[in-house]
């Protein structure tokens, strides 16, 4: 039996969504046990409870010897406020767990990777159950936790470098902070959602200035781009290629990740 | 006679707006001569012409011995793509000029300040003529260029530290890049427009991690905050105070700057 603790370092999910995910796991993955921490349903302003509540729940889950993995409930925003103090309270048992999520949870994945704590994994989250086709996304992470690696990002099969995957905004905001991992020699996958292309260009201006020594960059999907008052003049792949070229970073093409039901799994490292 | 070159390192303005500003200067400031570079009206996708066109126009204006100041036409996005290569082509005469603008033009002000080239000045731009009350904003910069310093940000009168002023997003994106000035010992003023409060919080998470050794931070106006699906739970001043406290940065209160007609003038240094 693999036991998985779910907590919400960013924003809350509903009890209904949690029940749907628990039911899916029970029906299809008898060797998985999902336990949603009560904090997942807390609401305080933007967040799933105060910084202290979210921090305590994350530390509880990470340090609990009866769990094998910690799954982040959903993104939204907020994990950057608690990542550093939370990991400072992680004990020895926290280092033996897998940590799964993406989007805003990337602050935690990155901070864990920096500190060499546990196994950070870019993967769909329980909150994805609300997306069109979201059941397939959630099932992909559950299957991975049950030992089925077929949901992994396809380029990983032939990649010889260590790999990380992040939301573009999340990784850009981590640059130069105390949660930014060293990424020299790595392939960096980034995806984005709901940003104007000029903002994507601006984020690449910033991010690529911080990626000295990386092995290369792959671009996931840049989806739900809002309509601007005029066309930007380049698409997301052209933007990524332009900034990679300015910083002599190898642009390696597409990555099969994104804020969508097709989002594939990328274990860090 | 003070001669002022106007170019557009980011996005274009209209000929009508340029004519309105020229007429205002002619009517009220007989000792100023405004010359709009033809590049101000170029359009290529998002930008006021290609990177090369914008870069060449900026270098033309900066190196022209007949001008005393370079005024950036408006913000929008794009100056970060040309700031570094432009300044590399600036000659001796460029170092004797004032450079005026704000918002996206902050990439240039910051890069100039980093390289100790000329006098960077946060100030309203010709494009502000379109704002409600925009004539007063444009007049403030013209009066400053004509020698009237009454439009300067009020705290400057008693401030003993060097000061800079930036759009929050712009300064956050500069952090760690080759256009970021050293700001140790400085008072940093930041303002923001049209960002969700969670995004303002995220920008402060990032920015304050890069402000080691500054003398303090002042918050300008955070305006046109979009309505989110739920309240954030803290206002912009509380957000700024929180992140300053986490990084032991002195929070010094308000600054009279913003994306509005009241935006005051802040000469860097």
Boltz contact constraints between the chains, C-beta under 6 A:
constraints:
  - contact:
      token1: [A, 45]
      token2: [B, 231]
      max_distance: 6.0
  - contact:
      token1: [A, 45]
      token2: [B, 232]
      max_distance: 6.0
  - contact:
      token1: [A, 45]
      token2: [B, 233]
      max_distance: 6.0
  - contact:
      token1: [A, 46]
      token2: [B, 198]
      max_distance: 6.0
  - contact:
      token1: [A, 46]
      token2: [B, 232]
      max_distance: 6.0
  - contact:
      token1: [A, 46]
      token2: [B, 233]
      max_distance: 6.0
  - contact:
      token1: [A, 77]
      token2: [B, 198]
      max_distance: 6.0
  - contact:
      token1: [A, 80]
      token2: [B, 205]
      max_distance: 6.0
  - contact:
      token1: [A, 173]
      token2: [B, 202]
      max_distance: 6.0
  - contact:
      token1: [A, 173]
      token2: [B, 206]
      max_distance: 6.0
  - contact:
      token1: [A, 175]
      token2: [B, 176]
      max_distance: 6.0
  - contact:
      token1: [A, 176]
      token2: [B, 175]
      max_distance: 6.0
  - contact:
      token1: [A, 176]
      token2: [B, 176]
      max_distance: 6.0
  - contact:
      token1: [A, 176]
      token2: [B, 210]
      max_distance: 6.0
  - contact:
      token1: [A, 177]
      token2: [B, 209]
      max_distance: 6.0
  - contact:
      token1: [A, 198]
      token2: [B, 46]
      max_distance: 6.0
  - contact:
      token1: [A, 198]
      token2: [B, 77]
      max_distance: 6.0
  - contact:
      token1: [A, 202]
      token2: [B, 173]
      max_distance: 6.0
  - contact:
      token1: [A, 205]
      token2: [B, 80]
      max_distance: 6.0
  - contact:
      token1: [A, 206]
      token2: [B, 173]
      max_distance: 6.0
  - contact:
      token1: [A, 209]
      token2: [B, 176]
      max_distance: 6.0
  - contact:
      token1: [A, 209]
      token2: [B, 177]
      max_distance: 6.0
  - contact:
      token1: [A, 210]
      token2: [B, 176]
      max_distance: 6.0
  - contact:
      token1: [A, 231]
      token2: [B, 45]
      max_distance: 6.0
  - contact:
      token1: [A, 232]
      token2: [B, 45]
      max_distance: 6.0
  - contact:
      token1: [A, 232]
      token2: [B, 46]
      max_distance: 6.0
  - contact:
      token1: [A, 233]
      token2: [B, 45]
      max_distance: 6.0
  - contact:
      token1: [A, 233]
      token2: [B, 46]
      max_distance: 6.0
